Amino acid sequence: MESINIHEITINKDNLHIISADAAFYAFMGERLYVPFEKFIAEEDQDIFYQKLHACNGERFMMRLAGENGRKICYFSRIKEGPSENSISVLLLYAEELVETQDQLKKAISIKNALLEMYHDTYFEYTPSKQELRIYTMGKSEQTEEHMPLEAFERRLMLHANDCMEQDIHDFITNIRTGKRRFGMHMSRNLLTEKGEDCLMDIKVVSLYEKGRFSVAVGCIHIGQEFVHDMQPKTEVDSLTGLLSKADITRTAIDLINVKKVQGITLAIVDVDYFKKVNDTYGHMCGDEVLLKVAGIMEKEVGENGIIGRIGGDEFLIIFFHADNMEHMRERLICIKNNVNTTFPHHVEGKPAITLSIGCASYPKDAGDYETLFFLADYALYRAKEKGRDRYIIFDKDKHGDLETIKHMDKSINRINSRGNMSFGDILCIMMDKAYSGENYPLEKLLDDFVINFGIQRIMIYAGKPYRVVSTAGEQHATAELLSETENYVNLDGYLQQFDASGILLMNNVKFLEDKLPTIYTLLRKIGICSLIQIQFTDKNGNPSILSLESVKGTTAWNRSNLHYYRLFAQVLSHYVIL
């Protein structure tokens, strides 16, 4: 039975333009991607929409939306505050789908009960939000026996346990409490009865997750004469997100593609942009929260149509089923990307702005085995990063070239830290080796590599007397006109005096200059600089130069422990002819 699809659309408060939605609603929108949400609403329901919009209290109401063909569809609707200050969330549930789902649910429950009645077992559910265990048996109807805290259930099991059993019981209860995905316990005694008779007791448990959060654990307790020997965990999960581990998501993909050869499998590699910078700036607890929420967003969109695993610190692999329709795949990827953007918007004080880069490829369209398919998806991910991140790229042979062409491209075989597991020191060593060895490593490529691997939003290099901009890399490149208006700020009186004796200037907020050097402050803000680190050096020909590392998406609290890496990078630049 398919789950009920509740559309959650995030809308701009001011103009009612859609910021993000799920894949199904993007499909409903069709060609109307840039139409304000109010234009979808039937004319006779406009008034109630604006009433509920003004109240924004989550109260339910009925509303009809018009499809591309003009057909009006009735939805149960709610409007509530959105994830950011200038947004609202509209939740829509297709009325006919609710009725159909109710009928399917009744049928599914009847089937489940009929199956459970065939066995004389005990079942239980543990709800972590209530920390409560519900134990019941199945007869002609579901008969609830009792409710109890998890600690009481542990005490009951311990009552008739011998010394050898106690640690197993403790571990078992811990697994229930923490939401281990699949596990079990075998005992040679019935620990549920008052007498604790000697017999075989077999317990199976599966934990279920919603939006990346542990929601419920369900278990079956079988009292019988033989053990069931399939109780070893079939999968291992990532301890933070609850998603499959790297080993298990890889094994699953290999089995589906190389062994079972299931048609229409698409692999999507998802990377959280500049995640190391999130940990460095906001701390690892914030980083963990980001990963949990990103995992939840992906789980909600993928649902039963795929499997997700965490394959690196900030990297995930999604296996999509029945995903040979690339237009539908675009809708899914847009949904995931935009919902992350909406959940972690820019310019929120004290919180990181999060974006995703995604690359994907499809079997058997793009490759005939898992290894090649993963390589092509990884290449598409690299292209997404190279083009500025915050985007998805679907591999296309006509656009990106065949496998052999890609393998021989310098950018695909020589890129630094493609898996994201190298330290800054290791990355810089590779850059220095490439720069000093005489290898063809142009300045533009060096700057791009530094931006990508060190998470710098923008680099500018000033050189000459007077200083002028000679190279840029990263995000939000300034236009030539804007540069001509603003680049002379470096040459204005008082600015160079802000550098310390070692030739370094660090400003976590350029507002520091607002009263001190107001003209320079105005120029810095005009060019979009919020905070910066600048380092003076001379190029290969002795020309005075300045390396400017700039934050252009809000102020950055620069990590001083990374200053020695930035100074070393300036030393690498001194071996280039800058001017």
C-alpha positions in Angstrom: 0.0 0.0 0.0 1.4 3.4 -1.0 1.7 6.0 1.8 -0.5 9.2 1.7 1.3 11.9 -0.2 1.0 15.2 1.7 2.4 18.0 -0.4 4.4 20.6 1.6 5.0 23.8 -0.4 7.1 26.6 0.9 6.0 30.0 -0.4 7.4 33.5 -0.2 5.2 35.7 2.1 5.7 38.8 0.0 4.9 37.7 -3.5 3.5 34.1 -3.0 6.1 32.6 -5.3 6.9 29.0 -4.7 10.3 28.5 -3.1 10.3 24.7 -2.8 7.9 21.8 -3.2 7.9 18.0 -3.5 8.5 16.2 -6.8 4.8 15.3 -7.2 3.7 19.0 -6.9 6.4 20.1 -9.3 4.9 17.6 -11.7 1.4 19.1 -11.0 2.9 22.6 -11.8 4.2 21.4 -15.2 5.2 24.5 -17.2 3.9 26.9 -14.5 7.2 26.9 -12.5 7.3 30.7 -12.0 3.6 31.3 -11.4 2.6 32.6 -7.9 0.8 30.0 -5.8 -2.4 32.1 -5.8 -2.8 31.5 -9.5 -3.3 27.8 -8.9 -6.3 28.4 -6.6 -9.8 28.2 -8.0 -11.5 31.6 -8.1 -14.3 30.6 -5.7 -11.7 29.6 -3.1 -9.5 32.7 -3.2 -11.2 34.4 -0.3 -10.8 31.5 2.1 -7.2 31.1 1.1 -6.4 34.7 1.9 -8.3 34.4 5.2 -6.3 31.3 6.2 -3.1 32.9 4.9 -3.6 35.9 7.2 -4.4 33.7 10.2 -1.5 31.3 9.4 -2.5 29.1 12.4 -2.5 25.6 10.8 -6.3 25.3 10.8 -7.6 22.8 8.2 -9.8 23.9 5.3 -10.9 22.7 1.9 -9.4 24.4 -1.2 -9.4 23.5 -4.9 -6.4 23.9 -7.2 -6.5 23.9 -11.0 -4.3 21.6 -13.0 -2.7 22.5 -16.3 -5.8 21.1 -18.1 -8.1 23.4 -16.0 -9.5 20.5 -14.0 -10.1 21.5 -10.4 -8.8 19.2 -7.7 -10.0 19.3 -4.1 -7.4 19.3 -1.3 -7.5 19.3 2.5 -5.2 22.2 3.3 -3.3 23.9 6.1 -1.2 27.0 6.2 1.5 27.5 8.9 4.7 29.5 9.4 7.5 28.5 7.1 11.1 27.5 7.9 12.3 31.1 7.4 11.0 34.4 8.6 9.7 35.5 5.1 8.1 32.2 4.2 5.0 30.1 4.9 4.3 26.4 4.4 1.1 25.2 2.7 0.3 21.5 3.3 -2.0 19.8 0.8 -3.7 16.4 0.9 -5.6 15.2 -2.2 -9.1 14.5 -0.9 -9.8 11.5 -3.2 -6.5 10.0 -2.3 -7.4 10.1 1.4 -10.6 8.2 0.7 -8.8 5.6 -1.4 -6.0 5.3 1.1 -8.5 4.7 3.9 -10.0 1.8 2.0 -6.6 0.4 1.2 -5.6 0.8 4.9 -8.7 -1.1 6.1 -7.9 -3.9 3.7 -4.2 -4.0 4.7 -5.0 -4.2 8.4 -7.5 -7.0 7.8 -4.8 -8.9 5.9 -2.2 -8.2 8.6 -4.5 -9.4 11.3 -5.4 -12.5 9.5 -1.7 -13.4 9.0 -0.9 -12.7 12.7 -3.8 -14.8 13.9 -2.1 -17.8 12.3 0.6 -17.7 14.9 0.2 -17.7 18.7 2.9 -15.0 19.2 3.2 -11.9 21.3 3.8 -8.5 19.6 5.0 -5.2 20.9 5.5 -1.6 19.8 7.8 0.9 21.5 7.2 4.6 20.9 10.3 6.7 21.8 8.4 10.0 22.0 6.3 8.5 24.9 9.0 6.0 26.1 6.2 3.5 26.3 5.9 -0.1 25.3 2.6 -1.6 24.2 2.3 -5.4 24.3 -0.5 -7.3 22.7 -1.6 -10.7 21.2 -3.7 -11.5 18.2 -6.9 -13.5 18.4 -10.0 -12.9 16.4 -9.4 -9.2 17.1 -6.5 -7.2 18.3 -6.4 -7.5 22.1 -4.2 -5.1 23.9 -2.7 -6.6 27.0 -0.9 -3.8 28.7 1.2 -0.6 28.4 4.4 -0.1 30.3 7.6 2.0 30.4 10.6 0.4 28.7 12.3 0.2 32.0 9.4 -1.9 33.4 9.7 -4.3 30.4 13.4 -4.7 31.2 12.7 -5.4 34.8 10.2 -8.1 33.8 12.8 -9.8 31.5 15.5 -9.6 34.2 13.2 -11.1 36.9 13.8 -14.7 35.7 17.0 -14.2 33.9 20.2 -15.9 35.0 23.6 -14.1 35.2 24.5 -15.1 31.6 21.3 -13.5 30.2 21.5 -10.2 32.0 24.0 -8.5 29.7 22.1 -9.7 26.6 18.9 -8.3 28.0 20.6 -5.0 28.8 22.0 -4.7 25.2 18.6 -5.7 23.8 16.8 -2.9 25.7 19.5 -0.4 24.6 18.9 -1.4 21.0 15.2 -0.7 21.4 15.8 2.6 23.1 18.3 3.9 20.5 16.4 2.6 17.4 18.8 0.0 16.0 17.3 -0.8 12.6 17.1 -4.7 12.9 18.1 -7.0 15.7 17.0 -9.8 17.9 17.5 -11.9 21.0 17.5 -15.7 21.7 16.8 -17.0 25.2 16.4 -20.5 26.6 13.7 -19.4 29.0 10.3 -17.8 28.7 11.0 -14.6 30.5 7.5 -13.2 30.1 5.7 -15.6 32.4 5.7 -15.4 36.2 7.4 -18.8 36.5 10.0 -18.3 33.8 9.7 -21.8 32.3 12.6 -23.3 30.4 11.8 -23.2 26.7 13.0 -21.3 23.6 12.1 -17.6 23.4 12.9 -15.8 20.1 12.5 -12.0 19.7 12.7 -10.0 16.5 12.7 -6.2 16.3 12.6 -3.7 13.5 12.9 0.1 14.1 11.1 2.4 11.7 12.2 6.0 10.8 10.3 9.0 9.6 12.3 12.0 8.1 15.5 10.6 9.6 14.0 10.4 13.1 13.4 7.2 15.0 9.6 6.9 15.2 8.7 3.4 16.4 10.1 -0.1 17.1 8.0 -3.1 16.4 8.8 -6.6 17.7 7.6 -10.2 17.7 8.1 -12.6 20.6 7.9 -16.3 19.6 7.8 -19.0 22.2 8.5 -22.4 20.6 10.6 -25.5 20.4 13.1 -24.3 17.8 15.2 -21.2 17.3 14.7 -19.2 14.1 18.3 -18.7 12.9 17.8 -15.7 10.6 17.9 -13.2 13.4 21.3 -11.7 12.6 21.0 -8.1 11.5 20.6 -8.0 7.7 21.8 -4.5 7.5 24.0 -2.0 9.4 23.1 1.6 9.7 24.8 4.9 10.2 24.7 5.7 13.9 23.9 9.4 13.4 21.3 9.5 10.6 19.8 6.0 10.8 20.5 5.5 7.1 22.3 2.5 5.7 26.0 2.3 6.2 28.4 2.7 3.3 29.1 -1.0 3.2 25.4 -2.0 3.1 24.2 0.7 0.6 27.1 -0.4 -1.7 26.3 -4.1 -1.3 22.7 -3.4 -2.1 23.5 -1.4 -5.2 25.9 -4.1 -6.4 23.3 -6.8 -5.8 20.6 -4.8 -7.7 22.8 -3.9 -10.7 25.5 -6.5 -11.1 23.6 -9.6 -9.8 19.9 -9.1 -10.3 20.2 -6.6 -13.1 17.1 -4.6 -12.1 16.2 -2.2 -14.9 15.7 1.5 -14.2 18.0 2.0 -11.2 19.4 5.5 -10.8 22.3 6.3 -8.5 22.4 9.8 -7.0 25.5 11.0 -5.0 24.5 13.9 -2.8 27.2 16.1 -1.2 26.6 18.8 1.4 28.4 21.9 0.1 31.2 23.3 2.3 30.3 21.0 5.2 33.7 21.2 6.8 33.2 25.0 7.1 29.9 24.3 8.9 31.7 22.2 11.5 34.6 24.7 11.8 32.3 27.8 12.1 29.2 26.5 14.0 30.6 23.4 15.7 30.1 19.6 15.3 26.7 19.6 17.1 25.3 22.0 14.4 27.0 19.8 11.7 25.2 16.7 13.1 21.9 18.6 13.1 22.4 19.5 9.5 23.1 15.9 8.5 20.1 14.7 10.3 17.8 17.2 8.7 19.2 16.6 5.2 18.8 12.9 5.7 15.2 13.4 6.8 14.4 15.6 3.7 15.8 12.9 1.4 13.9 10.1 3.2 10.7 12.0 2.9 11.1 12.5 -0.9 12.5 9.1 -1.7 10.0 7.2 0.5 9.5 3.7 -0.7 10.9 4.5 -4.2 14.5 4.0 -3.2 17.1 3.4 -0.5 19.5 5.9 1.0 22.9 5.4 2.6 25.6 7.6 4.1 28.9 6.9 2.3 31.1 9.7 3.8 31.1 12.4 6.4 28.8 14.7 4.3 28.1 12.5 1.4 25.1 10.2 0.7 24.1 7.7 -2.0 20.5 7.3 -3.1 19.4 4.2 -5.1 16.2 5.2 -6.9 13.9 2.4 -8.2 11.9 2.6 -11.5 13.8 5.8 -12.2 14.6 5.6 -16.0 12.4 8.7 -16.6 14.9 11.5 -16.4 12.2 14.3 -16.3 10.7 12.7 -13.2 14.2 12.4 -11.8 14.7 16.1 -12.3 11.6 16.8 -10.3 12.8 14.6 -7.4 16.3 16.2 -7.4 14.8 19.8 -7.6 12.6 18.9 -4.6 15.5 17.6 -2.5 17.8 20.5 -3.3 15.1 23.2 -2.9 13.8 21.8 0.4 17.3 21.9 1.8 17.8 25.5 0.7 14.5 26.4 2.3 15.3 24.6 5.6 18.7 26.3 5.8 18.2 29.7 4.2 20.9 32.4 3.7 21.3 35.4 6.0 19.9 33.8 9.2 22.1 35.1 12.0 23.9 32.3 13.8 22.8 29.5 11.5 24.5 28.0 8.4 23.1 28.3 4.9 23.2 24.8 3.4 23.1 23.8 -0.2 23.6 20.5 -2.0 25.5 19.3 -5.0 24.1 16.2 -6.7 25.3 13.9 -9.5 23.4 10.9 -10.9 23.5 8.3 -13.6 21.1 5.5 -14.6 21.3 1.8 -15.3 21.3 0.4 -17.9 21.1 3.7 -19.9 24.5 5.0 -18.9 26.4 2.0 -17.7 26.1 -1.8 -17.4 27.7 -2.3 -14.0 27.7 -0.7 -10.6 31.3 0.4 -10.6 31.0 2.3 -13.9 27.6 3.8 -12.9 29.0 5.1 -9.6 32.0 6.6 -11.5 29.7 8.5 -13.9 27.5 9.7 -11.1 30.6 10.8 -9.2 31.8 12.6 -12.3 28.4 14.4 -12.6 28.7 15.4 -9.0 32.2 16.9 -9.7 30.7 18.8 -12.6 28.0 20.2 -10.3 30.7 21.4 -7.9 32.8 22.8 -10.7 29.9 24.9 -11.9 29.4 26.5 -8.6 27.6 23.9 -6.4 24.0 24.2 -5.2 22.8 22.2 -8.3 22.2 18.8 -9.6 23.6 17.3 -12.8 22.2 14.2 -14.5 24.9 12.4 -16.6 24.3 12.7 -20.3 26.6 10.9 -22.7 25.9 13.4 -25.6 26.7 16.3 -23.3 29.5 15.0 -21.1 31.2 12.5 -23.4 31.7 8.7 -23.2 33.4 6.8 -20.5 36.8 6.7 -22.0 36.8 10.4 -22.8 35.9 11.2 -19.2 38.6 8.9 -17.8 41.2 10.8 -19.8 40.0 14.2 -18.9 42.5 16.0 -16.6 39.8 17.4 -14.4 38.3 14.0 -13.7 41.5 12.0 -13.0 43.5 14.8 -11.3 41.0 16.5 -9.1 42.0 16.9 -5.5 40.1 15.3 -2.6 37.2 14.0 -4.7 36.0 11.8 -1.7 36.3 14.6 0.8 38.5 12.8 3.3 41.8 14.7 3.0 43.1 17.2 5.5 43.8 20.8 4.5 47.5 20.1 4.9 47.4 17.1 2.5 45.4 19.1 -0.1 47.9 22.0 0.1 50.8 19.6 -0.3 49.3 18.3 -3.5 48.8 21.9 -4.8 52.4 22.8 -4.0 53.7 19.7 -5.7 51.7 20.4 -8.9 52.8 24.1 -8.8 56.5 23.5 -8.2 57.0 20.4 -10.3 56.7 22.1 -13.7 53.3 20.4 -14.4 50.9 22.4 -16.4 48.9 23.9 -13.5 47.7 27.4 -14.5 46.8 30.1 -12.0 43.1 29.8 -12.8 43.1 26.1 -12.0 45.1 26.6 -8.8 42.5 29.2 -7.6 39.5 27.1 -8.5 41.0 24.1 -6.6 41.6 26.3 -3.5 38.1 27.6 -3.6 36.5 24.1 -3.9 38.7 22.3 -1.4 39.0 25.0 1.3 35.3 26.2 1.1 36.2 29.8 0.3 33.3 31.7 -1.3 35.4 34.1 -3.4 39.0 34.9 -4.1 40.4 38.1 -5.6 44.0 38.8 -6.3 45.2 42.4 -6.4 48.6 43.3 -7.9 50.6 46.3 -9.2 51.2 49.9 -8.2 48.5 51.0 -7.7 46.8 47.7 -6.9 44.1 46.4 -9.3 42.2 43.1 -9.6 44.0 40.7 -11.8 42.3 37.3 -11.0 39.1 36.1 -9.4 37.6 32.7 -8.5 34.5 31.4 -6.7 31.0 32.7 -6.3 29.3 36.0 -7.3 32.0 37.3 -9.6 31.7 41.1 -9.8 31.1 42.7 -13.1 33.9 44.7 -14.9 31.9 47.9 -14.2 31.6 47.2 -10.5 35.2 46.3 -10.2 36.3 49.5 -11.9 34.2 51.4 -9.3 35.4 49.5 -6.2 38.8 48.0 -6.7 40.7 51.1 -5.8 39.6 50.7 -2.1 42.9 48.9 -1.5 44.8 52.1 -2.6 42.9 54.6 -0.5 44.5 56.3 2.5 44.4 54.3 5.7 43.6 50.9 4.2 47.0 49.2 4.0 47.7 50.5 7.6 45.0 47.9 8.7 47.4 45.0 7.9 49.5 43.7 10.8 53.3 43.5 10.8 53.3 40.1 9.0 51.1 41.4 6.1 47.8 39.9 7.2 44.4 41.6 7.6 41.5 39.6 9.2 38.1 41.1 9.4 35.2 38.9 10.6 32.8 41.8 9.8 33.7 44.7 7.5 31.3 46.8 9.5 34.4 47.4 11.7 35.4 50.0 9.1 32.0 51.8 9.0 33.0 54.6 11.3 36.8 54.3 10.9 37.0 54.3 7.1 33.4 54.9 5.9 34.4 55.4 2.2 36.2 52.1 2.1 33.4 50.4 4.0 30.9 51.6 1.4 33.0 50.2 -1.4 33.5 46.8 0.3 29.7 46.4 0.8 29.1 47.5 -2.8 31.2 44.7 -4.1 29.4 42.3 -1.7 32.2 41.6 0.8 30.9 40.8 4.3 34.2 39.6 5.8 37.6 38.8 4.6 41.2 37.7 5.1 43.9 39.4 3.0 47.6 38.5 2.8 50.3 40.5 1.2 52.9 38.8 -1.0 55.1 39.4 -4.1 54.7 37.5 -7.3 57.5 35.8 -9.3 58.5 39.1 -10.9 58.5 41.0 -7.6 55.2 42.7 -8.1 53.4 43.6 -4.8 50.2 41.5 -4.6 47.4 40.8 -2.2 45.5 37.6 -1.8 41.9 38.4 -0.7 39.7 35.5 0.7 36.2 36.8 0.9 32.8 35.9 2.4 29.9 37.2 0.2 27.0 35.3 1.8 27.0 36.8 5.2 29.8 37.4 7.7 32.2 34.5 8.4 34.0 33.9 11.7 37.3 33.0 10.1 39.1 30.1 11.9 42.5 31.5 12.9 43.9 28.0 13.1 43.7 27.9 9.3 45.8 31.1 8.8 49.0 29.1 8.3 47.3 27.3 5.4 46.3 30.6 3.8 49.8 32.0 4.3 51.3 28.9 2.6 48.9 29.3 -0.3 50.1 32.9 -0.7 53.7 31.5 -0.8 52.5 29.1 -3.6 51.1 32.2 -5.5 54.5 33.9 -5.2 55.9 31.3 -7.7 53.4 32.5 -10.3 53.6 35.6 -12.6 50.5 37.4 -11.3 50.9 40.7 -13.3 
